Every structure is written in structure tokens, then in C-alpha cells.
Amino acid sequence: MEIDREKILIEEIKVVQDIIKRMASNSFSVKTWTITLIVATLLFKGANNHIFIAFIPLFAFWFLDSYYLQQERLFRQVHNWIAIYRQDNDDKLFNMNPMQFKDKVQTVLRIMFSISTLPFYGSIFIMLISYIFIVYFKYLVLLKDCLLIYVGVK
């Protein structure tokens, strides 16, 4: 009977670990697709407004990556719960519902601005803003000159 209990515990933990690996893999894939789609968007030729389209995959994948990180953290909580709970209890076998731990994990929005995601997506955001200033520099200078003329400085 004790051997069956160990086998069940090991199988349960394996299932949760596989889910955690899948979430980490999804997070990596999202980062890869983010870079790919942003570069592809910036390579479009046509109106200069195509630059602003690059923000769509940036924010969409930033949110999606944060969601996968939240799910990974939730399943880590499930993993810890199984390791502790199974020592004394045999009920709730293969209960993989991570929502029971949602209060112990940060929200998706907080994860978006955490040390896990902000450096990657924030640097892309800063690079896109810099690219916009480079592309629209002549218009910004013209706007500045117009404002100075309007105010009466020139």
C-alpha cells in the first residue's frame, strides 16, 4: 500500500512538472514571436505609420508572456501543495486546479512590470520609441520651429 502511495505522489508531481515546463516553453516561444513580428512589422515599406503597428505585438505578447509566467507560478504552488499535502492525505488525488492559489501569486499586470518581463519588453519599447524619434526627427524639428514662431521667440 505504501508503494502505491509513492507511485501516485511521483506521478502527480511529474504531471505538475510537465505543466510547469510547458508554461516555461510557452514563455520562451512568446518572446521569440515578439521579436519576429516586431522586426517584420518594421520591415514593411509604405506609410511611416507602420512603426506604430509594431506596438500591437509588443503589448499583446507582453501580456501573454506575463500570463504564462503567472500560470507557471500557480503550478509551482500546486507542486508545493502536493509535496506537503500528500504526506498525510490521500484525498483530492490529481487535483491540479491552480486557482486555489491565485491569492498567493501576483496578477498578470504586476508580472508585466516585474523583473522577469520588464527588462525584455521594456527595452523593446524604448527601442521602438527611439526608432520613432529617429524616423520623425525632421517633423519634430519642424514642430519645434512652428511652436517657437507661434510663441514669438523666432
Order of alpha helices (4+ residues) and beta strands (2+ residues): alpha-alpha-alpha-alpha-alpha-alpha
